[in-house]
Structures are given as C-alpha cells and as structure tokens.
Amino acid sequence: QAQFVESGGGLVQPGGSLRLSCAASGISFRIYFMGWYRQAPGKQRELVASIDSGGRTNYADSVKGRFTISRDNAKNTVYLQMNSLRPDDTAVYYCNGRFGLNDRWGQGTQVTVSS
C-alpha cells in the first residue's frame, strides 16, 4: 500500500533553516511527479515546489531563491530545503505524489517560524 511519511518540521526562528523529508513506500517512486504543498490557518493549500521524474523543478514565487526541492530515487525520498525562513512560511507542509490517476498525500508536518 502506498504511503508517504513526512518528517523534519518544527519550530525555527526567522532567518533559520529546516529540511523536510518525505519517504515513500509502496510505489514506483522514480516515475512519480512529487510536490510539496503547504496550508496555513484560514488559507487554501498551495503548491510550494515540485519536481518531476526527470528532476525538473518548479517553485512558487514566494519561495524562489530560498527553498530547494530535490529527490533521491535510491532512497524513495523527496526533500525540501528551506532557508531564510519567514513567519509567513508557517504552515502545515504536505508531500504529494502523482502518476496517472494516482494522487497521494502524506499526513503533513508542522513548520512554525517565530521568535
């Protein structure tokens, strides 16, 4: 059964860094289009960054130059390196994987940026 498990969230001060990980199981990870989304309280879920099976990446304007998405197909894991974090980055971050009609989500990990 397909499963995505996120880790790496937590509390960080403004300007700090965190690295999120999403470990996948039960799928052919290397063919999946992977993305990180976030949802802040009272707001809609939004795409933060994505990476396709060929390693091509895409970022929301709000995180360009600060966040980096990457994948390690040998470890079935996608990462989100987040630098220069700001209070408005506070949200629950979700891992998503898509291939064809398959569309799967992780349980989410909380990121809080506060002094």
Stockholm file with secondary structure:
# STOCKHOLM 1.0

chainA/1-115         QAQFVESGGGLVQPGGSLRLSCAASGISFRIYFMGWYRQAPGKQRELVASIDSGGRTNYADSVKGRFTISRDNAKNTVYLQMNSLRPDDTAVYYCNGRFGLNDRWGQGTQVTVSS
#=GR chainA/1-115 SS CCEEEEECCEEECTTCCEEEEEEEESSCGGGSEEEEEEECTTSCCEEEEEECTTCCEEECGGGTTTEEEEEETTTTEEEEEECSCCGGGCEEEEEEEEETTEEEECCCEEEEECC
#=GC SS_cons         CCEEEEECCEEECTTCCEEEEEEEESSCGGGSEEEEEEECTTSCCEEEEEECTTCCEEECGGGTTTEEEEEETTTTEEEEEECSCCGGGCEEEEEEEEETTEEEECCCEEEEECC
//
